[in-house]
Amino acid sequence: MLHYFFISDGASNHFKNNFNILNLTHHKDDFGLDACWTFSSTAHGKGPCDGLGASVKYTATRSIITSGTSICSAEEFFEFTMKFNHNAAKASTTNQPPIHAFYVNSTTVERIYSEILKPRWEKLTKTHRIKNIRSFHQFNVRLDRTLVYQRTSNSIDYMTFMYMPKDKSESSIQQVHTLNELDVGTFVIINDNDDFLLSKIKLINHLTQEIQVQYYEPPFPGTIFYVSRSRNRNSFNINIQNIVLLLRRNPVFGKQDEVYLNHEQFTDIKSICEEF
């Protein structure tokens, strides 16, 4: 294999964001192979790539219901899938499994994040990013790490971009990639159906990878926020994928429990939210 072709939908929390595309420019150094990325329209779980996950989950669910199979962890799910694929390969004329499955444990994920991804992402400037990244669907990388990106994979017109490391000044915010970066009482921005809500963390559940928060209103943009009185925005469990960013310093509290963002916080948050 000489070249990787990544194909996925454009979910910004998962794939189409500047952090992931920055990784793409390092793919040759990380894995010894060139790579490009093609984004389809968001399919909400109904796209062709989603069929792979749906297939293995359906097979496992059917086995649990009909055969009493017990699957209590991600590792057991992987082992079940490998066994099923092994049996399917033996029955195939090609001796190939229908789906190739891989298991990456949490220890490896944390190590790669702390040793490689976190230092890399911290060098990404808050202003020098691809603007309106969600409008582009094809990303290729030149030998000098210059990105060539297009509206679609067969577009004639294209644009180029090169990520530059940031200066020594520290941003007032940071992206959240693991729950270990969060503490109870700190403030985050939550993406709630494209409403960006300032929220205070009340509880962190590492087992389910979720948090409970106290919402503030109105939605961003703004600099003054009040505790939400909406019944629809109480302390629901929030998945880590919906946490847009963490404020490095908490906002200032007012006399009526309102909170105030300073100009730097407002500007930094705005630059991140514009990517969505």
N, C-alpha and C positions, 0 to 999 in steps of 0.2 A: 504494500500500500504506500502510495506516494503523497496522497492529498486527502484530507478529511473534508467532507461536505456535511455541515450541520443543517438540519431542516427542522424547524419548529414553528409554533405560532408566535405571536408577538407580545405575549403577556409581559408587561414591563417589570413586574415584581420578580419574575423568574428568569427571563431571557434578555429581552430587548431593553438594555440600559447601558449607561456608559461604563459601568464596572465590568460587565460581561464582555462588552466589545473591546475594552482595554485588555482583558485576558486573551481575546482573539489575536491581538497584535503580538502577544508573547507565545503563541501556540508553537511556533517553530522552535523556540528555545526550550519550552517546557517539555515537548514531546518528540522533537526531531522531525515533525511533519508540518507541512503547510496546511492551512485550513481556511475555509470561507463559511459564511453563514447566510442561509436563505430563510426569510421569515414569511410565513403564510399569514392570511388574515386570522384573527382570533376566532377559534372554532368552539370555545366554551365546552371542551371535552368531546367534541364530535368530529374532530379532524382525523386524517389518516394516521398521523403519529399517535393519537390517543388510542387507536385500536389495539396497539401492542399492550398497553397497560390494562385496557379493558379485557383483553383476552386472558391474561394471566390471572387477573382478579376474579373473573367469572369462573375460570377453571378451579381456583382455590375455593371459592364460595360454594360451587356445586359439590366439591368433594367434602366440604364441611357438612353440608346439609344431607347428602346421601350416604356418606361413608363414615361420618363421625370423626373426620380428621380434625386434629387440634392444632391451630396455628395461633401462637400467643406473642410472637415477636417478628420483627423484620427479618431476622436471621432464619427463623423457622419457615417464613414465607418463601425466602430465597431457596432454602433446601428443598421445600416441596416443589417449587418451580423447576429446579434442576433435575429432580427425580422424574417429574412428568416429562420434561423435554428429553431426558435420556431414554425413557421408554418409547417416546414418539420417534426418536432417531433410529432406534433398533428396528422399528416397524416401517421405516422409510426406505425407499430404494436408493436414496442418496446418502443414507446414514448421517444426515445432518438434522440437528434439532430445529423445530419451527421458529423458536425464538432463543437468542443468546442472552442469558441473564448474568449480571455481575453484582457482587455484594461489596459494599464499602462500609466498614463499621464507623461508629461515631468517633472513636479515637483517631482514626486516620483523617476524618473530616476536620476535626479540631486542630490536628497537627498541621495539615496543609493550610488551613486558614491562618493560624498564628505565625507560621514560618514563612509563608509565601504570599498569600492573598492579602492579608491585613497590611503588611509593609508596602505592598504594591499599590493597594487602593488608597492608602493614606497620602500617597504622592500625587493623587489626582486632584487637580485644582478645582475650586468651586465655580470658576468662571470659564475656564478653557475646556469646554466640552462640546460634543456635537449637539447643536440646538435642534429642537423638534425631532428628536431621534426616532420617535414612533412613526414618522411619516416616511421613513426609508425601510426597504425590505431586503436589500442585498448588500452585504459587506464583504469585501475582499481586502487582502493585505499584501503590500509590496515588500520587497526584500529589506527596505529601510524602515519597515514598520509603518509606512504611510497607509492609512485606510482609504480605500476607494469605495464609495457607497452610492447607491442608486435607489430610485423610487421603486423599481422592480428589477428582477434579475435580467430582463432583456431590454432595459431602458438604454437608449443611446447616450443620453446625457448622464453625467456623473459628477460627483464632488470628491475632493480629497481632504484629509484631515490627519494631523499628527498630534498625539497626546504629548503634552509637555509637563515635566514634574513641577510641583508647586514650590513656592518660596518657603521660607522658614516660618512665616506667619501662620498661626493655627486658626482653623475655622471654628466658628461658634457651634457647629453641629457636626454630627458624624452619621454615616450610614450604619444600620444595624444588621449584622449578619448572624449573630448568635445571641441567645438570651443571657449568656454570661457577661455581656457588655452592659446589661441593665441592672438597675437597683430600684427597690421600692421607694417612691417619693420623687423620682426623677420624671422629667417631662419628655414626651415623644410626640411626633406627628403621626396620626393614624389615617390611612386611606379608607374611608367609609363610602363606598359607591361613588368615588370621585369627589367626595367632600373631604378636604384635608383638615382634620380636627386636632387641635392642641389637646393633649390628654396627660393626666398625671397617673403614674403607675401605682396601683394599690396591691396587686398580688402577682407573683411570677410562678408559673407552673412549668418546671423544666421537663416533667414527664410527658405532658401533652404539647409542649412547645407553644404555650399560650400565656397571655397576661390578662388581668382585669384592670380596668382604668376608670378614672373619673373624667368624663368629657367636659370640655369647655366650648363655649360658643361666642360669636358666630364662627363658621368655618373660615379657614385661611383663604385669602389674605386679610390681614388686619394686625393691629398692634395691641388692642385691648380685648380681653376675653373674660367671660363670666361663666360660673359653674352652670352646666346644662341642666335645665329643668324638664327636658323632654323625656317622656317615658320610653321612647324608642331608642334613647341613648343612655341607658344605664349601664351597669358594669357587666356587659356581655364578655364572654371569652374572646379575646382577639388573637388570631394566629400571627406568628412572627412575620409571615409573608405580607401582612397588612401594615407593618410598622415601617413608615417611610424613612424616618430619621430620629435621632436622639439629640436633645439639646445638651451640650457639654456643661452649661450653667443654667440653673433654673431661672425662669422669668421672675421679675420683681412683683411681690404681692402688694395690693392696695388695701385700704381700710375696710372695704366691703368684700374682701376675698377675691376681687378681680385681679387679673395678672397682666403684666405689661411686657411686651417684647421690646428690646432695644433695636436701634437701627441695624446693627450688624446681624443680629439674629433674624430680623425680618428679611434682610437682603439674602442671607445664606439660605434660609428656608425657601424663599421664592425661587432661587436658582435651581434647587432640587425639584420642587413641585412642578416647575415648567417642563421637566422631562416626561411627566405623566400626561 
